[in-house]
Amino acid sequence: MLETLYNYFGFTGSLFAAFFMFMFFVFWMAGVAGICLRDRPPGRQLIFFSLAVFIPVYPVIWLIADMLKQRKQLKRL
């Protein structure tokens, strides 16, 4: 896979693409962990957990939105 990436993007492009995929995976795992920590009724928790697992963009967007919300709360203090 990395050889194909290297042949397609070159050295710097493949390095950037691999780093981007790694960071997306880290943010995805952090978002799934954050979504699972919230207290919700059991039926709704299953829906949010399913969204987090099957739509990888959802936890990343949720994580960024949560970070922005916390930033606003910290600015108020």
C-alpha positions in Angstrom: 0.0 0.0 0.0 2.8 2.4 0.9 4.5 1.6 -2.4 1.4 2.5 -4.4 1.1 5.7 -2.4 4.7 6.5 -3.1 4.3 5.8 -6.8 1.3 8.0 -7.0 2.2 11.0 -4.8 6.0 10.8 -4.5 8.0 11.0 -1.3 6.5 14.1 0.4 3.0 13.4 -0.8 3.0 9.9 0.5 4.5 11.1 3.8 1.8 13.7 4.1 -1.0 11.2 3.1 0.3 8.5 5.6 0.5 11.2 8.4 -3.0 12.4 7.5 -4.5 8.9 7.6 -2.8 8.2 11.0 -4.1 11.4 12.5 -7.6 10.7 11.2 -7.4 7.3 12.8 -6.3 8.8 16.1 -9.1 11.4 16.0 -11.6 8.7 15.0 -10.7 6.6 18.1 -10.8 9.6 20.4 -14.2 10.6 19.0 -15.6 7.1 19.5 -14.3 7.1 23.1 -15.9 10.5 23.7 -19.2 9.5 22.3 -19.3 6.3 24.3 -18.6 8.1 27.6 -21.7 10.3 27.5 -24.7 9.1 29.5 -27.7 8.5 27.3 -30.7 6.1 27.4 -29.6 2.6 26.2 -31.5 2.8 22.9 -30.0 6.2 21.9 -26.5 5.1 23.1 -26.6 2.2 20.6 -27.6 4.6 17.8 -24.8 7.0 18.5 -22.3 4.1 18.9 -23.4 2.6 15.6 -23.0 6.0 13.9 -19.5 6.4 15.3 -18.4 3.0 14.1 -20.0 2.9 10.7 -19.5 6.5 9.7 -15.9 7.4 10.5 -16.3 11.1 9.7 -19.0 11.5 12.4 -16.8 11.0 15.5 -14.1 13.3 14.0 -16.6 16.1 13.4 -18.1 15.4 16.9 -14.7 15.7 18.5 -13.9 19.0 16.7 -17.3 20.4 17.7 -16.8 19.3 21.3 -13.3 20.9 21.4 -14.7 24.2 20.1 -17.5 24.1 22.6 -15.1 23.5 25.5 -12.9 26.4 24.2 -15.9 28.7 24.3 -16.6 27.6 27.9 -13.0 28.2 28.9 -13.0 31.7 27.4 -16.0 32.6 29.6 -14.1 31.9 32.7 
